[in-house]
Amino acid sequence: MPFSGAPDSFTSSCCWCPAPLRVLCSVSEDLGCRRGEFSRKHYGSVELLISSDADGAIQRAGRFRVENGSSDENTEYTPGTWHRTDVHLENPEYYTRWYFKYFLGKVHQNYIGTDAEKNPFFLSVVLSDQNNQRVPQYHSILWRKTGTQKICLPYSPTKTLSVKSILSAMSLEKFEKSPREIFHPEIQKDLLVLEEQEGSVNFKFGVLYAKDGQLTDDEMFSNDDTTGTCSIYTVYQGHEIMFHVSTMLPYSRENKQQVERKRHIGNDIVTIVFQEGEESSPAFKPSMIRSHFTHIFALVRYNKQNDSYRLKIFSEESVPLFGPPLPSPPVFTNHQEFRDFLLVKLINGEKATLETPTFSQKRQRTLDMLIRSLYQDLMPDLHKVNNMLNRRSFSDVLPESPKSTRKKEEARQAEFVRLGQALKLKTTVKGDTPATLATTSFCKKEPWESQSFCSNFPHEVVCADSWGQSLLVSTDAGILLIDDGQPSVQVFDKTLQIKQMHVLEALDLLIARTDKGKDSRLLVFRLSAVQKDIETKQMIRSKYDCRENKLERTKGCHLYAVNTHHGSELRIVVAIRNKLLLITKKYNPCNSVTSSSLLSLPESPVDEFQYIREICLSDPPVVMTLVDGPTGDSDNMICVAYRHQFDLVNESTGESYRLHHVEANKVNFVAAIDVYEDGEAGLLLCYNYVCQYRKVYPFNGGSPFIQSSAYDFHFSWNQVPYAVVCAFPYILAFTTDSIEIRLVVNGNLVHTAVVPELQLVASRSDIYFKATAAVRGSSHSSSKEMSSRSSPQTPTAYEMAECPLSSSEGEIPGKNLYKIPLSNLVGRSIERPLKSPLTPKVITTPTSSGVTSLPVTHSLSLSRMEIKEIASRTRKELLGLLDEPIPKMEGAQKQKKAPRRQSDPKQGAVRSTSSDRLISTSFESFSESRHLSTSSDPDTVANREESSPSSYPFHLTSLYDEDIIDLK
């Protein structure tokens, strides 16, 4: 078990490493490699369920996945012990209904063609601004009988995008008939119909009342011999939901089977069964219900003693996994929480059911019929269209029409847009529109919410890794150590160019790959020595001071990998062209550094390592990952990617085995991530738009047993990522301008954040990234303040800004560093056993007479602690809590007096006209505004914050017309 308690004391010889740490590796290393717990057992297990009548005769049987929160149904439950799981709508229509959102009612291009198998297809392409964030992108939809495929492609003003390249990115490269452009405005109506085949945005759920002891559906459907006059209806996150309640449907005394009731509920995909009686009484089984259509049953029991609900989910075996997983125990005392959880679970369940063969085959037949019918209607008319437009339809996607036909084209586009907007309005009035962000946002803290870590970071980042609560960053100006709210510290000068690094805190090691080409080397440092240089400020090391830190045989290396799985000895694999060098650490008595072990270590960290063997590959690897075997004895493996394949290489024998072959002309390898599901090794292979999971089984003394398995799965991203990060239950894809967040267990999309000029900085522990503006859902409070202010398990009562904050025209936007805490994503608190290498400043409270020595300027040289101190004293003065006011600062900038606005005295609004007070109080008001806001309307929050800069709260003063500040 990982070390869970904070250290009480630290050794004098190594102040940054806790003496009590005696585990195999630190918690941050442990969770950093495993990224939380990846296990499909949280989603239940498949069981054979048999129902019988009162005489014990078997009626029906079926295989269902049973979700019971990993707890016994009869286990006593203590109120207040509910373990929260994150509740998300999966594949929300706002992100998946692309044609309605990005295309309909806007100028776009549509194409028709047939593939090599003579199957017709349609392609829609639009150049759009990504959520109004000044990030132009091509959105493309490929319509085929097997379903729709959606991808985003970057826009370049100097390079046109060809239709052929779009189809090639969608793995469609051979055609029976080349694509031709469709000019009819009515095509929008037909494509909207095709998109609606993905499933309705509204839902119908059955509700069946079962009395205690009832064992047949005839008994359940005959309860309460009444016929209702109305139905139960609700709207949840923009989805209309109608409930078919059995006791409110038509009742017949003559018909014992109650066909009228079964006609509605029996044709619902999802049914809620409310069962009376004690929990020890015979429980409901889905095999009791005769229906070929209902795939999911939600069994609900109510406990009057503690006013709680217990939930149990039955899913037909063919239904893919869907979330959220039930908490353990699956008991809810908060009724609103239970309502949210149940509705999200049922909506996700119905969407998942549409992917079963029963429904997917029907959808495929319908799509095939619609596409072929539309193809036959359009093909005769395509030959009558202007030849020039037909020729360019296969070559380029043009944002503007050719000049020779501009007038005619403009008239056609105007009619095209008019008809599309009319269709959009009609769809909205019918209630079939996808839910917008305005209806899906909650006043809660999302797990992926980012926190501002460093504002206006001026350097180009090469690579980085976390060190305690700090960040060690390789930049164009050298190697810097950055801590939230403190000035950066130079560790190495710019003569040392680090391209790849690992900070191994528990082993007191820093591993780095420096320079490039033939001069590239692997260096190892002791963190304690680096820490000592920082504390004493003796020297800033250069490249020439690191000669003794070079590992032998590593000259010319272009890549390296280390194992980070808990409980294993440190292994390093270094790639030098097509050769792999295996290097291990000599001294691994406990894989952690203590005061006693430090004394036994050799003087040079280089002497701690030993060369083991060399392995030759056919090509230089592009991606490399170490996979720990279950025993660690001759069964450790190396996953390498090169050419068009992923291979597994046995560390002991050097034998390679084909893991996966990529069927594509061009391959962009992204990552191979080692995951351990319930202790068994697996790999997430990421390339192009695809992420594929393959389980690896050891066989015959370490040789991997590789074959297709029911555990394997794959999914596709909407945009090609350059980095992929696992933080279970999530997997995050980083592109040049967005973060796409999905669930690992099924690949379903839960959120897409638009982040202009995004660069992932570090991700082995907490996730750090760089962007030009504040990201959606980012916090402008410091990460330390946020971590102490609220638990990652507790939703907060404020709404985050939905849009990045853009800079003023003519102003160059600064780049900021943001942090997503790993503890928020994995849903647990991480107790870090290691302190930050930087010692926080101690700010003493100044007396009133000495306040003048703290000048307030627009400079960013003040620390956050100093800024907070100034803001605190200013607030006290405004509220009359100080004996004497703060004298006006010398050199303070004069500011034009802002017009007065009447304010409600109940709100405690206070105004200040002096520039120094406005700066100070504006900062504090900004940092507290998230907690003061109670509005759930994201547009209100976004409008309130869209004019504020992302670089630093100090600049708020120049953007507010009124200086009314809420100090409640």
N, C-alpha and C positions, 0 to 999 in steps of 0.2 A: 504494500500500500504506500502511496506517496506521502511524504512528510506534509502534514496538514496544519501544523501549528507554527506560529511566528516564533523565531528564535528569541530566547530571553537574554542571551549574552553573546558577545563576539570575542574571538581570540585576539590577543594583542598583536600577534605576528601577522595576522591576516584579517584586518578589521571588516572586510567586506564579505567574509565567508563565515556562516554560523558554526560554532563548535558542535552543537548537538546534531548536526546533519550527518547521519550514518546510513542513509538509504543509498540504493544503487545509483540514483540520479535525482536531480532536483525536480521540483514540481513543474517549474517553467519548462525544463527540458522534456519532461515526461509528456505534459500536455502539448508542448510545442511540436512534438513528433506525432503524437496520436491525434491531436486536434479534437479532443473530446472523445466520446464513446460512440463508435460506429457499430450498431447492432440492429438487425432487422427483427430481433426478438421483441423489441418494444412495440411492434405492430401485430403481436399475437402469433398464433401457430394454427396450422390447418388440422382440423379434427373431423372424424366421421361422426355425424350426429344422427341418431336414430330416434324416431318418435313412435310411441305406442299408444293404444287406446286404454280405456279404464280396465280392460281385462288382461292387459299386457301383450296383446297381439301387435306385431310390428306393422305400422302403417306406411311410413316412408323413411328414406335415408338420404343423406346428402353430405358432401364435404364442404365445410365452411371454415374460413379463417376467423378465429375467436379472439377478440381483443378484450382483455379484462384488467388492463393496467398492471400486469405482472403480479397480481395479488389474488389470494383466495377470496371467493365470494362471501364466505361465512366468517372472514376475519373481522374481529371487532375493530371499529373505526373510532378514533379520537378526533373530535372536531378541532379544526385549526392546524391539522398536519398535512394539508393538501399540498402536493408538490407540483408546482406550476410547470406547464409546458407552453412553448410559444405557439400561438394560434394564428395561422395565416390562411387566407384563401389561396389555393394553388392554381396556377395558370389563370390569373384574373383577366377578365375580358378586356380591361383597360389596356393591358399589355399584349393580348393575343389577337384581338379583333383589329388587325392592321388595316384592312381595306376600309372599314368604317371610320377609323381614326385618322389615318394618314392620306387616304386616296379619295374617298367619296367627297364630291363637291370641290375638288381641286384639280388643277391641270396635271394630268399624268398620262403615261403611255401604256397601251395594252397590246399584246402580241399573241398570235396564234400559230401553232405548228404541230408537227407530229414527230415522235421519237423514232428510233430505229425499229421498234416493234410495231410501228404504225398506230400507236396510241396517241390521240390528240392531247395537247396541253395548252394552257394559257399562261402568259407571263405578264405581270403588272409591275411597272417601275415608276417611282415618283422621287423627285428630289425635294426633300423637306427639311425643315429646321427641327432638330431633335428637341421637342418640348420647349420651343422658343428659347433655347439656350445658346443661340448663335453658333450651333454646331451642325452645318449642313451635311446630310447623309442621303444616300440612295437606299430607299426601302424597296425590297423586291419580294414578290409573292409568286411562287410557281404552283399552278393549279393542276393537279393530276388526279386520276381516279383513286389513287392510294391515299390522297389527302393533300394538304397544303404544306409547302416548305417556305419558310421565311428567313431572309438574311438581310443584314445591313452591310453596306459597302461604303468606304470613305469617299468623300467628294474632293476632287482636285480641280481647281480652276484652270489649270494648264493642260490637263489630260482628260479627254472625253472617255466615257465608259461605253464599251460595246456590249450589245446584247449577248454576243457569243461568250464574252468573259463572264457575264452574270450567270449564264446557264452552265458554264464550265465550273464555276464556284459551287453550283448546286449539283455537281456530278452528272450533268446532262450534256454530252459532247457530240453525240452522233444523232443525226436527224434523217428521217425519211423525206420530210419537207421542211425547208428552212422557215424560220419564224417570219411572219408578216404583221405589220402594224394594223390594228383595228381602229377605224375612225368614227364608228357609230357611237353617238352619245348613249344610246340605249344599252350598250355593253355593260355600263355601270350597274344597271338593275340586275342583269344576269349574274354578274360576279358577286353582287351582294347576296343573291340567293345561294350561290355556291358557298360563301362564307358562313351563312346561317346553317349549313349542314354540319358544321362543327359542333352544334349543340345550342340549345336555347339559353338565353341569359336569365330566363325565369324558370321556376321549379314548381313541381307538385309533389308533395309528400303525403303518404298515407299515415293515418293515426288509428291504431287498433286498440280497443280496450279489452283487457283479459282479466277475468276474475280469478281469485285464488282457486286452484285445483282444476281449471279448465285445460283440456289437453287437445281439443280439436278446433279447427278454424270455424266449423259450423257453430260451435258454442260461443266462440268469441264474437263472430259477426252478428249473433242473435241477441247480444246484450242490449238492455234498455230499449224496450219496444216503442220507440218514438221516431218520428221523422222531423228533422230540423227545418227551419225556414231560412237559414243563412249558413255561411261557412266562415272558417277562420282564415284570415289573410294577414300577411305582414310584408314589410320591405326591410331587407337586411343588406347593407352596403350596396345599395342600388339594385339588388335582385328582388323581384317580386316573388313571393312564395305563397302558394295556396295549399291549405291543408285539407285533405279529404278525411274528415273525422267520422269514424264508423257510426257513432251514436247520433250523428246529425244527418246521415244519409237516409234515403227512403227505406222504410221497414215494411216487411210483408209477413203477416201471420201465417199465410198459406205456404209460403216458400221457406222451408227450413234452411236451405243453403244461402238465403239472402243474396240472390244473384245481383240485385241492383247495387248493393254495397260492394260485393266482390268485383263488380264491373269497374268500379273506380279504383279501389285500393289494390286490387289484383293487377292492375295495369300501371301501378306506380313503381318506379325503380327502387325507391327507398320507402320504408315503412317504419314508423315509430310504434313500438308495442309498449303500452303502459300496463304493467302488471301489478295487481293488488296482492296482498298477503305478505306473510313473513318471508324473510330471505332464505330461511331453511326449508320453505315449501318447494314442491317441484317447480323447476324453472322452465321458462319458455324455450322452445327449440324451433329454429326456422323450418325444420322439416315438418312441423305441424301445419304449415300453410301450403295449400296447393296453388302454386303460381310458377309459371315459367318465365315471368317477366321481372318479378321482384328479386333483386340481387343483394340488397343490404337491409338488415334489420337492426334497429337501435332499441335495445331493451332498457326501459327506464323503471326504476323502483323508487318509491318515496318512503322516507323514514320519518314518521311523525315525532319520534322522541328527540331527535336533534335537528329536525327541519332540514333534511339533506336529501339529495338525489344521488342514486348510484346508477352508473351507466355501463352498459356492456354492448359491444358491437359484433354482429355476425356479418361476414362478407362471403359471398359465393367464391369458391376457390379460384376461379379465373379472373377475379377482379384484381387489378394491380394494387400495390400498397398505396395508401393515401393517408395523409395526416389530418389533424395533429394526433400524435400518439396519446393514448389515455394516460392521465396521471396515475401515480401509485400512492394510495389506493384510488380507484376511480369514483370518488365520492366528492360531491360539491355541496358546500353549505351556502355559498353565495349564489343566489338565484340568477342574477344578471350574468355572472361569470358562466354559469351553467348554460344559460340561453345562448350566449355567444359561442361557447365551445361546441354545443350540439349542432347549431345551425351551420357553422363552418365545417364541421365533420361531415354532415349530411350533404352539403353542397359539393365538397371535395369528393365524397363518395360517389355521387351520381356522375360527376365528370369522369372519374376513374372507370366507372362501369361502362361508359360509352366506348372504352378501349378494349372491351372483351370481344371475343369472336362473335358472340350473338349480335352485338350492335355494330361492330366495326365492319363486318361483312355486308350488312344491310346498307350502311352508309357508303361503302365502296361501290355497291351496285347502283345506288342512287346517284352518286357523283359520276360514275361512268356513263350512266344514261343521260344526265344533264349535260356533261361535257361533249359527248358525241352528238347530241341533238343540237347544241349550240354551234358546234363545228360545222355540221351539215348546213345550218342556216346561214352561216357567215362566209364560207369558202367561195360560193359563186359571186358574191359581191366584191371580194377582195381583188378580182382581176380588173374591175372597172376603175380602181383608184389610180391616182396619178403615179406614173412610173417612178418619178424621182423620189417620191416619198417611200415607195416600196423598196427601192434600192438602199436607201439609208436606214430603213427600219432594221435591217440585219446587222448593220455596222455600228452605229453610234446611237447613244441616248442623248439627245440634244436638249439643253435647257431652253433654247430658243429655236423658232422655226426659221427656215431659209428665207433670205430677203426677197427672193423672187416670188414667193407665195405668201408673204407675210400677211397681207390684208385678208386673203381667203382663210388662212390658218387662224388668224385672230378671231374671225367671225365664228369659225368652227369651235375654237376653244371657249368662246363666250357661251355658246349654246351648250357645250359639254359641261361647263361649270354650273350653269343655271339648272340643268336637269339633275346633276349630282346633288346640288344643294336642296332641291325639292325632294329628292329621295331621302336625303338625310333628315329633313324635317318630318317627312311622313313616317319614317322609322322611329323617330323620337316620340312622336305623338302616339304611335301604337304601343309604346313601352318596351320595344325590342332593342333599344339602344344599349350598348355596353356601359356599365357603371363608370362614372368619371371619378377622378381623384377627389372631387368635392364631396362625393357621397361615400367614398371608401376610406377616408382618413379618420383615424381615431386620435383622441388625446392621450396617447400612450407613447412610451419610449420603445422604439424598435431596437432589436438586438444589434443591427448593423449601423446604428447611429454613430457618426464620427464625432470626435472631439478635436478642437483646435490644439495643436501641439507646439507649433512654432510659426509665427507670422513673419511675412516678408523675408523668406529665406532666399538669399541672393545667389546661391551657388548651384551649379549643375551637380546632380547626384549621380554617382556611378553605381554604388551598392551600399548596403548598410545592414546592421544587425543590432538587436536590442541588447543592452547591457544593464541589467537591473531595471530601473525605471527610466534609464537614459537610452540614447540612441547613438551608436558609433557609426559615423557616416563618412564614406569616401567621396570627396568632391574634387572639383578642379582646383581648389585652393588648398588641398591637403586633407588629412583625416581629422575630423572634428567630433567632439563629444558634446551632444546636445541634451539638455534637460529642460523640461517644461518650466517656463518662467525664469530661467537663468541664462546668463550669457554663455555662448558656446566656448569650448575650450579646445585649443589646438593640441593635438596629440602627436601627429606626424606632419612634416611640412610637405609641400607639393612635389618634392622630388620623388616621393614614394607614391606610386600610382597603384592603388589596390583595386582590382577588378572583381574580386569575389572574396567573401569573408564569412567566418563563423566565430561567434563568441560563445565559448563553452565555459560557462561560469562555474559549474560544479567541478570541472577539471582544472580550473585556473589557467585556461589556454585561450589564445587568440590565434586562429589559423587564417591565413590570407594568401591569395594568389595575386602577384604583383606583375607590373609591366605587361608586355605583349610580345608575341612572336618568339624569336629565339632567346630573348632576354627574360622571358617569363619564368618565375620561380614560385615555389611554395615556401612561405615563411611561417614560423611558429614563435609566439611570444608568451611570456607569463603575464597573465592579467595583473597579478600582484605587483610586478615590476612596472607595468604601465600605470597602474594606480598610484604607485609611489612617485613616479615622475610628475603625475598630475598634482598630487598633494604638495610636494615640495617645490614644484615649479622650477626644477633644476634645468631642464632642457626640453626642447622640442626635437624629437628624433628626425633624422633625415634618412634617405636611402642608404647613405654610406655608413650609418650607424647600425645597420641591420644585417651586416655581412655574416655575423655569427648566428643569425637566426634562420639561415637558408637550410632547407632539407636537401640532403644529397639525392642525386639522380632525378630531380624534378625539373631540370632546366628544359625550357621549351614547352611546358605544359599549357594546354589551352582550356582545361576543365578539371575540376575535382569534385568529389562527393564524400560526405561523411555519414556514418550511420548515427541516427539519433534516437533509435528505439530504446526504451528503458531496459535496464538489466543486461546490456551487452557491453563487451569491451569496445573501446574506440577503434574504428577501422577507417582508413582513408584510402580511396582509390583515386589515383592521379592519371589523367589521360594526356599522353604525349603523342600527338598524331594518332596512329592506330594501335598504340601500345597502352596497356593499363598496368600501373604499378600498384600493388597492394602493400600498404604500410600500416602497421599496428603500433599501439602504445605498449611499451615494455612493462610499465608499472601500472597495474590495475587492481590493487588490493581491494578497493571498495568503490572505485569509479567516482569518488568524491574527495575533495580536499579538506583535510582537517589540520589542526595545529601540529599533530604528531606526524602526519604523513608528509607535511611540508619539509620537515627536517631530513627525511630520507630521500628526497628527490635530488637528482643531479643538478649541478649548477646551471647548465645550459638546457633549455627545454628541448633542443634538438636531440640531445642524448637520450631522451625518453622514448624515441621512436626507433623502430627497426623495420628494415626492408624484408618482405616475405617472398614475393614472387612477381614475375612479369607474365602478362597474358596478352597475346596478339589477337587483334580483330582484323576483319577484312577491310574496314573503313574507319575513319576517325568518328567517334561518337559525337552527336549533337546534344543529346540529353543523357544523363546518367543518374541512377538512383540505386542505393544499396537496400537489399531486402534481407531481413534477418530470418533465418530458418527457425523452426520450433525448438531445435536442440542446440543450435550454435556449433554443432560438431560436424563439419564437412557439408553442411546444407545451407550455408549463407550464399546469396546470389547477388548478381549485379544486373540490373536492367539497363540496357543501352538502346538508343535509337539512332539509326543511320539509314541512308538511302530511303527505302519505302517500308521499313520494318522496325518492329521492336523485338529484341532478342533478350533471353535470359542467359547469363554466363555464370557457371559454377565457379566460386572463388577458389576452391581446392584443386579442381582438375582443369579449369580453363575451357571446358566444353560449353558450347553455346547451343541454345534451343530456340526455335522460332516461336515467339509468343503471339505476334499479330502482324499481318501483312496489310498495308494500306493500299486500297484499290483507288488510286487517283494519280493523275499525271503530275501534279505538283503537291508536295507535302510540306507543310509548315509544322514542325514538331514544337510543341509547347511545353509539355511536362510529362513525367511519369512519377506519380505520387504513390508511395507505399502506404497502405492502410492495413489495419489488422482488425478484421471483424471477428469478435469473440476470440481473439488470440490467434486466428489463422490469417496468414499473409494473403494480401491481394494487391492489385495495382490498378490505379486509375490512369489510363493512357489517353493523353490529350493531344490532339493534332487537328489542324484546320478548324472546322466547326464542331468536331466530334469529341465527345468524352466517353470512353469505354472502360467498363470495369471487368477485370479478369481475375478470377481466383487462382491462386498458385498452390498446388498440392505437392508436398515433398514425396518422392517416390524412389525406391531403390538406392538408399544411402545418400540422398541429397539431390538426385536428378529430379527436376520438376516434372510433375505429371500435368501436361497441358492439353486440355480439350474443352469443348463447349460444355457449359454447365448451366443449370437452371438458376444459379446464383449470378451469372453474368448479365449485364444490362448495358445499355448505351443511351445517350441522349445528345441533342445538338444545341449549340449556342446560337443566338441570333446574330452574333458578330464574332469574327475571328479574334480570340484573345491572344495577348502576348504573355500572360501569366495566369495561372490558376492556383487558388489557395483553398485548402480544405479546413473548415472549422465546423465539425459536425454539430448539428445536423445539416449545416449549410456547405455549399461549395460556391466560391466566388470567382468569377471570370473578370479580369481586368483588360479593358481595351484602351484605345487612345483617348476615349472620351466618355466612357461609361463603366459602371460596375454592375454586372448581371449576377443576381443572386438566385440560386436554385437549391433544392433539397437533394442531398446525395442519394437518398434511398430510392427516389423515383425520377430524378431529373426535372421535376416540375418547377416552373418559374414562380417566384414569390415576390420579386421586386427588381426594378431596374432603376439605377440612380445615374443621372446624367452629370458627368464631371468633366468639364472642358480641360484639355491638355493634361490628362491624368498620367501619373507615373507611379507605379508601385515601388516602394523604397525598401521595405523589409516585411517579412511575414512569418518568420520561424516561431515567434511568440505573438505578441500583439502585432496588429497589422498597421503599418505606416505607409502613407502615400502622399504624393505631392500634386497640387492642382493650382490652377490660376485663380480660382475663386472659391468662395464657400460652397460646399457641396450640400445637396439636398439632405435635410435631416441632420446637419452638422451642428455641433454645439460650440458656441463662442466662449464658453467657460473653459478654464484650464482643465486638463485631463485629471489632475490631482484633485481639484475641487469637485469635479463630477463624480469621481470614484468614491469620495467620502460623503457626497451629498445624498446619494440614493443607491440602493442596492440594485444590481443588474436584474434581479428577479422581480422587482416591483415596478409596475407601470407608473409613470408620473403624469400628473394632471395638467399637462400643457401640450400645445401643438407645435411641432417643429416647422421651420420654414421649408416650403416645398421646392423652392427654386434656388439655384446658386445666385449669389449677389454679383451683378456685373458692375464693372467700373464705369466711370463717367466717360463721355466721348473725349477722345484725345489724350486720355490718361492710360499709361501703360500698366496693366494689371500685375500686381506682385504675386509671387507664388508662395503658397503656404504649405506647411506640413500638417497632416491630420492623422489621427490615431483612432483605430477601432479596437477597443479592448477585447482580447480573446475570451475573457470571462463572460462578457455579454453574449457572445456568439454561441459558446458551448453551454451556456445556461448554468454556470456554476461559478463560485468565487475562487479565485486563484490566490493562495497565500504565497507570496514571493519570499523565499528564504534568503534572498540576497538584497542588500541595500543598493541604492543608486551610487555610482562612483563619485558623483558630484555631491558635495555637502551643501545643503540648503543654507541660504543666507539667514542670519538672525537679525530681524528688524526690531529695534527698540522703539517704544512709543515715545515720540518727542513731546516735550512740554509745549504749552501754548506760546511761550515766548521764543521758542526755537523753531517755530514752523517756517519762518522766513528762509531758513537754510535749505529748504526743500523746494527748489524752483519747479514750476509746472510748465512744461513746454510741449511742443508737438513731437519732440524726439522720442524714439523708441528705446532709448538707453535705460529707462527706468524698468525695474523688475515688476512683475505682477504684484508682489507683496508690497512694494513701495506705492504702486498705484492704488492698491486697495486701502492702504493706510491713509493716503491723501483723501480718497473718496469717503472713507469712514469719518474723518474729522470734519470734512465739509458738510456731510449730512448732519452731524451733531450740531454744527454751528447753525445750520438752517432751521433746525428744530429747537434751537435755544438751549441746548444741553451743555454748552461750553460757557465757562465763566467770562471769557473775553473772545471777541471774534478774531478770525484769522486776518492779519493785516494783508493788504494788497501786495502781491508779489512784484518785485522790481522786474521790469522788462516784460511784463505780461502784455499780451497783445490786446489792443482795444478792439471792441466789437460793437457793431451797430446794434442798438437796442431793438429787440424783437417786439412786434406788436403784442399787446396783451390779449389773452383769451380767457373768458370766464371759465372757471373750473368748479367742479363740485367739491365743497369743503369736506364732504364725507369721504372722498377718495384720498384726502391727505395730499393733494397735489401742491407742490411748492415751486416757485419760479425763481430763477437767478439770472441776473444780466451780466455779471462779471465773467470775463473769459475764463479765468482759472477755475471758478466754481462750476461753470458750465461744462468744462472739460471733465472735471472730476466726477461730478454727479451724473453726467451723461454716461460715463464708463460704468458706474455702479448700476444705473438704471438699465443699461444694456445687459449687464451680466445677470440681472435679476428679472428681466422682462419675461423670460420663459416661464418663470414661476408665477408671475403676476397675471399672465394671460390665461383666461378661461374659455376663450372662444374656440369652438371646434371647427370653424370654417377655415380651411387652409388658405382660401383666397384672401381672407382678411389678414391672416398672419403674413402671407407672402407680400401683400401690398404694404404692410407695415414695415417690412424689413427689406424690400427690394431696393431701396435707395441707399441702404447702409453698406459701407465697404466691408470687404472680407478681411482686409489686411490687419486691422487692429481697431479696437473700440475707441481709441483716442480720436479717430478721424470722424466720429459721429457728429461733432460739433458743426462741421462745415456743411452738413447735409440736412439739418433740421431747421425748418423755418420758425418753429416755436420751441422755446426752451422750457416747456412744462414737463416736470419730472415727477413721476409717481414714486414716493418714498414709503409707501405703506408697508 
